[in-house]
Amino acid sequence: MKRKLLALTLALAMGLSLAACGGDTAETTAPAETGAVEATTPAETGDDVITVGFAQVGHESDWRTASTKSAQDVFSAENGYELAFVDCDNDSATQLSAVRNFIQQGVDYIIIDPIVSTGWDAVLTECEDAGIPVIVIDRTIDDSDKYVSWVGSDFKVEGLACGEWLKAYAADKGITEINALVIEGSVGASATIGRTEGFKEIADREGWTILDSQSGDFTEAGGQEVMESYCQSYAGQFNVVICQNDNEAAGAMTAMDNAGVTYGVGGDVILVSFDANKPYVQMVMDGKINANFECNPMAAPTVAEIIQQLEAGETPEKEIYVTESWFAAEDNVTSITVNGEEQPVIHVTQEVLDARPY
Ligand code: AHR
């Protein structure tokens, strides 16, 4: 039996309290322009409607916008769902309280994209005690397994792929020394931790120098700020910039443009990004970004399948990895080996770009 959702009243109340907290404004098109709360609730809730609470990280990036849109499309009234959506504005306390509000509301399922990977066991225990199944998407939770399923990316593999591509690319170009600057994502996010570990593993193995590695918080403004300081501190010393998402890459490009540093195909600096949102795959095709390692934001359809399995009394898989591809501006590296597995590197053409779904 479905629980009645008190979403509108409670989400509005929460919206007022979250809005009062303020926070960063969106760098990109944001589902909740204020960084506060957006609740999608049909006027009537029938017993056959499945109520879902989604505690989203925030609205920091194009990737996040795609993730939110995917959830809102899938968990629509037309599809038989009522979605209570909370944009947590990259604030862990807000995210914990959003989950606790979902428990009070008595939703049928809770989706969490955890801002940070720790600090979850108490609230997940509360979900368990309330009998509400939790599905985790995108980032991982490291200190509790009290959730039904996780759907997301292998972030370490993304970082390893980046390193293996750079090794092959540099070898083909006759580049013998790598001096890299890394712009990391948000501190404590498993996406940051995995990508950092993966790239560092290859850098250590190959004897590359990582001159510096600082957080740009997965935002364009953060990427620009970090790159501006790198351009001052490491002028003339670096030949690789690794941005852990596309929005940081946009900010880094602005900073390098302003500092007179050239990047991309034929530039002084090899520029690498993660996410592979369509506008940034276009930048790969245009030669502004040398390579881009996809992070797939389309977890929601798989979450809907998991919910349908639970509704049918079945046991879903505990871990489900989304599929991801690697994109490059040039065709000199056509494949890389990651964790012993050969994987294609896709040379971006107009046809490839046209086929990108987000
Ligand atoms: O957790 C996924 C990461 O979070 C994406 O790479 C980034 O763009 C987003 O903000």
Residues whose N, C-alpha, C, O or C-beta is under 5 A from the ligand:
A	BS01	AHR	E60 S61 W63 R64 D138 R139 A191 F218 Q244 N245 D275 C295
